[in-house]
C-alpha cells in the first residue's frame, strides 16, 4: 500500500518517546522532513499542510469517532444534529452580540480585583468559567461553577495524553473523569427538574434553548440535555482561557500590540488573530477514516487516525513569512493573513465540525483584550518562567505577569 513516509522511531516505543519529550518540536521537525502528510505510526497520520488539513476537516469520510467523555457515538446522528442546532442558536454571532454588555460588565468587575501580580491561567479560568456558566444557565450560574472545574481538572490529563488508556481500567483517569461528570450532570439534572416543574424561562441561556420543543424532535430527553450542556460549558472556557493567556503575554512583550488593542476593537481583533496564529489553543484536531480513502496521494485505510495541526498549518511559509514573528500587519486590508487561503488559518477548525463557540470566543477575547490594554501595562516578571504545554490546549503553563 502507498502509505505516507515518516520517522521509524524505536523498536519498542516507536515515535512516542520522542514526541512526549517535545511534542511541538517533534511535529515541526517531521513536517520539515516529510512534507504535508506523514505517518506518525502504523495507524496514525499527520496532515500538516493547509490543503490537506482542510480536506480532512471537510470531507465526509473523515469522521469524529468520540469525545473524551465517550459520548459522541451514544446518540443518533439526528439527535446530535438537533442538540448542535439548538446550541448554535445561542452561539451564533447575532445571539452573542446580545451578551456584549454582560461580558463587558463581568470583565470589568474581574479586572478591578486583579492584584499587582497574576497567575494568568488561573485568573482567566475563573473569568471564562463564570461567563460560560452564565451562557449555559443564566441566573442559576453561580451554583454550578465548582463542579465544572472538578470535571475540567479530571479531563485535562486524558485530553492531553498521546496514549489512550482503556476507560474500563480501574483507577484510571477515565474513572475519575466519569465520577466528576456524574456529579456535574446530577447538579444540572436538579436544575432541569426545577425548570420543568415551574416552567421557569431562563431568558436566553443555552439550557432554555435546549429545553424548547421543536416540531421535528419535540422535547429533548434529559440525558442529551445534560451532555450538551457539559460540552458547551467546557468549550466556552477552554479555548478562550488558553488563547487569552497567550494574548496577555503578547501584550506584555509587544508595546505595539498593547497600543493597537487600546485604540479600538478592530485593531484589537488583529492582536487576537495574530496571537492565535502563533499559538492556536486547539493545536491538534483528530479525525478517523470512516472508509478507505486517499490524502495527498497516499492511501489511508478505514480506521486510520488522522491528526490535523493548526499549529503546523499556521507556520507554513507559503502563507506566513517569518511565521514565528508577531506581526500585526498580517491582518491589515492587504496583509498576508487577510489574503491567506481558506484553510491556512484554522484556530477554530473548519467545516461542519467548526467550533460552535467561535463567535463567543472571539467576542470574549476581543473585549477582554481591549479592556485590559486600556487599563493596564502588563509586564514579564524577572526570573519568572513558563512553558508551552501542548496538552488539552496549547497553554503557557506557569505564566505569571505583573499588572500596573
Secondary structure, 3 states (H helix, E strand, C coil): CCCCCCCCCECCCECHHHHHHCHHHHHHHHHHHHCCEEEEECCEEEECCHHHHHHHHHCCCEECCCCCCCCHHHCCHHHHHHHHHHHHHHHCHHHHHCCHHHHHHHHHHHHCCCCCEEEHHHHHHHHHHHHHHHHHHHHHHHHCHHHHHHHHHHHHHHHCCCCCCCCCCCCCHHHHHHHHHHHHHHHHHHHHHHHHHHCCCCCCCHHHHHHCCECCCECCCHHHHHHHHHHHHHHHHHHHHHHHHHHHHHHHHCHHHHHHHHHCHHHHHHHHHHHHHHCCCCCCEEEEECCCEEECCEEECCCCEEEECHHHHCCCCCCCCCCCCCCHHHHCCCCHHHHCCHHHCCCCCCHHHCCCCHHHHHHHHHHHHHHHHHHCCEEECCCCCCEEEECCCEEEECCEEEEC
